[in-house]
Amino acid sequence: MQTAQPKRLPTIPLWLVWIVAVYFVGFGLGGYAVLDNNEGLYAEISREMLHSGDWTQWIIPHLNGLSYMEKPPLLYWFTAFSFAVFGEAEWVVRLVPALACLACVGWILWFSKKMNRESGGRFAAIVFVSGLGVTAMARTLMFDMLLTCFLTGAVMHAYLYLNSRKQALLYRTMALLALALLAKGFVSLILFTAIVGAYTLVSATSVSDFFKRIGVWFNWRGIAVFVAISAPWHIAAMLTEPIFAWFYFINEHILRFLGKREPHDYYAGAWWYYLPRALIFLFPWSLLLPATLFARANKLKDGSLHLFLLMSWLMPLLFFSVSSAKANYYLVAIMPLAAMQLAFLVEDKLDPQSWRSMVPGLILAAFFGAGVYWFVAAKHEGLDGIIVAGMPAAQFSLYCLVAMLLASSVAAVVAWRSKPIGVCAYLLLPILSLPMLLQTLTALDDFNSTKATVNLIQRTYPAGEIVLFHVFEQQSSLPFYLKKPVRIVESHSSDLFWGNKLHKNNIVMDDAAFDKITETQKVSLLVVKQDLSEFKQKSYADKFKLVAQRGNTSVFSN
């Protein structure tokens, strides 16, 4: 299992790896408002959990005052604990995925050292943490980075266990797998089984060897560790909410995979849906792939390790591709081990100062050059009125494209000519692009979050109630910033569907109930752009006047 370490990559100090990792995970972490949709949902669930004063809400989470059983609670528990310790600032909202991403960096460094591939492992850690999609997921409160952390650790320990049969490795594997289950549900078991099963199948020397290697997992002590960690919450949830078993096990897992889950609030796509997105997730490093594939046929340094890494990203990719429910962020689960395989391929096959090292830079220079040409020639009415970093958005975008064009060109030359730096020169691109993306995100706060809307209404109408019209997800940060649930008129929300259906509540109201409220109290009604025409047809619309607009949301008051 131990191999001589190749010398095709520059020596990267360990301290530098961690500085790079902290930069991509932590720089400007709280510099933009809590995002609507997923981040707003999960931040509010964690906030309500902390302030509920009801232990059952730590078992059955609540969203906007209604039961929400779609996901297991580990992310909410960690985030609620972070709120209790550090407060409810934006950077605290994203602390759990940020730390989970850093933990993945730690796993990569630890595992590569075990494989005697420290040089490639340090490069892999940089490839992973600076990849475009990974950086985005590390800065967004969602389940997937936490799942990635525990699943990656479980799979790495499983590989070591299969090769050494040390019982301690089995127990750690099962403990990490149980935590992965509590992070995002039974998809973790499916992915783990697919990876380990496929690797065992293709690496077995005979049928009897395959079954012998599968049999080592049926160890009662290992199973006991898994059950002891994962079972208590599931049992408590079934005792607390009678419908939980059907809803969580059938509706949320089996029917979601089959595309028959109720409500149908997820995306579908072709079988190749994830292929271009996988390249974007590790951008710009994924552009090294053609350079390694068409390099001279140098022998891989550890065929068994490469086979394991291949199964570790290929099997989840196949599973996600055949599933009816598709989402971009699912892919982050395969990125630590995919980054390792890419880094090891570069280490094994790409000769230093080869012209092939220029390929990513040349592709990017052509791409950004075309972007500059198009941007100069095209009109940009959609950017009118948007200010980024103190300048018009069109001007800022052009400056960014020019900067990335120059950086790509410089990185290509350095990667080709400088042996001490080599392909690490491409780190310049994500380092430069991160502040640009954060400035853009901050400038779009009005479109991505309700923070500014809440501040405006509370200054103008401090005594009135804020109510949503139809939609919740597109304004899901609203209860987080109000620090309380909000009522919704004729809800079209998928995330509140079951919570409203299962229990009587005063959160969701019909037109008649809302019309009655407007007779006795001041109301600020938030209506998103696509619902404006329907709102204007309501009998109570004449009572309201438009008082403000933020992004795609119009604020009406009576």
Number of C-alpha atoms within 10 A of each C-alpha: 12 11 10 10 15 16 13 19 24 18 14 18 10 12 9 12 19 18 12 17 24 16 16 28 26 19 14 15 21 16 13 20 23 29 25 21 17 18 22 27 27 24 31 27 29 28 25 26 25 21 13 14 10 11 11 15 21 22 22 23 25 24 24 24 22 25 22 20 22 19 18 24 23 20 26 27 19 15 27 26 17 19 19 13 10 13 13 17 12 16 21 20 29 25 24 25 27 27 19 20 28 22 19 25 24 18 22 28 24 18 19 21 16 13 18 17 22 21 24 31 27 28 26 28 28 27 29 31 29 27 24 21 22 26 23 19 21 27 26 23 27 23 26 22 31 28 29 27 27 26 27 27 25 25 24 21 22 24 22 18 20 17 11 11 14 11 13 11 20 25 22 19 26 25 24 24 27 26 22 30 23 24 26 22 22 19 17 24 15 13 22 22 15 19 24 19 17 19 20 21 17 14 14 15 10 11 10 10 14 16 13 13 17 15 10 13 16 9 12 9 14 21 16 14 19 21 14 12 17 19 13 10 17 16 13 13 21 16 13 14 14 10 13 19 15 12 17 20 14 14 19 19 18 14 17 20 19 13 17 14 18 14 13 12 13 13 11 14 14 10 14 12 15 20 12 9 15 19 17 17 24 25 21 20 26 19 18 23 17 12 21 23 13 11 16 11 11 12 9 14 19 15 11 14 16 17 15 23 25 19 22 28 21 17 22 22 20 14 14 20 19 15 15 18 20 22 13 13 17 17 23 24 25 21 24 28 25 24 26 28 23 25 26 29 22 25 25 22 21 25 20 23 20 16 15 20 28 24 19 26 30 18 15 22 23 15 15 21 18 14 17 20 13 12 16 13 9 9 10 11 8 9 13 10 10 14 18 20 13 10 11 14 20 21 14 17 19 17 14 18 21 17 15 23 24 18 21 27 19 18 28 26 19 22 26 21 18 15 16 16 19 24 29 19 21 26 18 14 22 20 14 14 16 19 14 17 14 18 19 19 18 17 18 17 20 18 18 22 26 28 22 16 22 17 13 15 19 16 10 11 14 12 12 16 16 25 21 21 20 20 20 25 19 21 23 26 28 29 26 24 22 15 13 15 19 20 21 25 20 17 19 15 18 16 22 22 17 18 20 19 12 11 10 10 12 12 17 24 15 12 15 12 12 18 17 11 12 16 12 8 11 16 20 23 22 24 23 21 11 10 14 14 10 12 15 12 10 11 11 17 15 10 12 16 13 13 13 14 15 18 16 13 22 19 22 20 21 18
